[in-house]
Amino acid sequence: MIPRIDLKRDFQKHKEEYMAAIQEVCENASYSGGPYADRFADEFRQYLGAGALTGVDNGTSALQLAMLALGIGAGDEVIVPANTYIATAWGVTYTGAVPVFCDCTADTWEIDPADAERKITGRTKAIIGVHLYGQPFEYNELRKVADRHGLYLVEDCAQSAGCSL
Ligand SMILES: Cc1ncc(COP(=O)(O)O)c(C=O)c1O
């Protein structure tokens, strides 16, 4: 059998570096926030070339916070692709808003901008596009849909950190 993903290979390659880093964090009991989290956030910001970055505990929280930052909550709808990890929808439901699922394209399995547009109602506040499998969705097309209807466009990059159009 050929394994689809061999996670052991990466660990073996970087084992000493990983173990030294884990040991240092444990010895300093710096598990939540603190200098290591700050350093990671800053190095990740530089890697992305982003102007600002705030680290959070996981991708689900990041999506929920993005919704809250945009003032999204009960009574609002947010369009999300039907094919994604469930946390994309959780980021919406945790605010009290309703996720509205739209279809994906047959060739990329990523959000279909045309179907996203068909799902817009008077309650829609945002669309979440998900860059799946390390490949970007049709950003320019979805951006046009969002702009045409005055909606926020949020990108879920949990599976695609650092990918570019
Ligand atoms: C597309 C997508 N969005 C959001 C998440 C949620 O991330 P987390 O598991 O860190 O909460 C994941 C996790 O796999 C994901 O694949």
The ligand as an SDF file (V2000), in Angstrom:
LIG
                    3D

 16 16  0  0  0  0  0  0  0  0999 V2000
  -11.0690   24.8150    5.3270 C   0  0  0  0  0  0  0  0  0  0  0  0
  -10.9260   24.8030    6.8210 C   0  0  0  0  0  0  0  0  0  0  0  0
  -11.4390   25.8350    7.5290 N   0  0  0  0  0  0  0  0  0  0  0  0
  -11.3360   25.8870    8.8680 C   0  0  0  0  0  0  0  0  0  0  0  0
  -10.7010   24.8710    9.5800 C   0  0  0  0  0  0  0  0  0  0  0  0
  -10.6780   24.9540   11.0610 C   0  0  0  0  0  0  0  0  0  0  0  0
   -9.4250   25.0090   11.5950 O   0  0  0  0  0  0  0  0  0  0  0  0
   -9.1940   24.4780   13.0910 P   0  0  0  0  0  0  0  0  0  0  0  0
   -9.2920   22.9810   13.0480 O   0  0  0  0  0  0  0  0  0  0  0  0
   -7.8040   24.9770   13.3810 O   0  0  0  0  0  0  0  0  0  0  0  0
  -10.2190   25.0900   13.9800 O   0  0  0  0  0  0  0  0  0  0  0  0
  -10.1420   23.7920    8.8940 C   0  0  0  0  0  0  0  0  0  0  0  0
   -9.4510   22.7190    9.6080 C   0  0  0  0  0  0  0  0  0  0  0  0
   -9.0720   21.7070    9.0460 O   0  0  0  0  0  0  0  0  0  0  0  0
  -10.2600   23.7400    7.4770 C   0  0  0  0  0  0  0  0  0  0  0  0
   -9.7640   22.7350    6.7580 O   0  0  0  0  0  0  0  0  0  0  0  0
  1  2  1  0
  2  3  1  0
  2 15  2  0
  3  4  2  0
  4  5  1  0
  5  6  1  0
  5 12  2  0
  6  7  1  0
  7  8  1  0
  8  9  2  0
  8 10  1  0
  8 11  1  0
 12 13  1  0
 12 15  1  0
 13 14  2  0
 15 16  1  0
M  END
$$$$
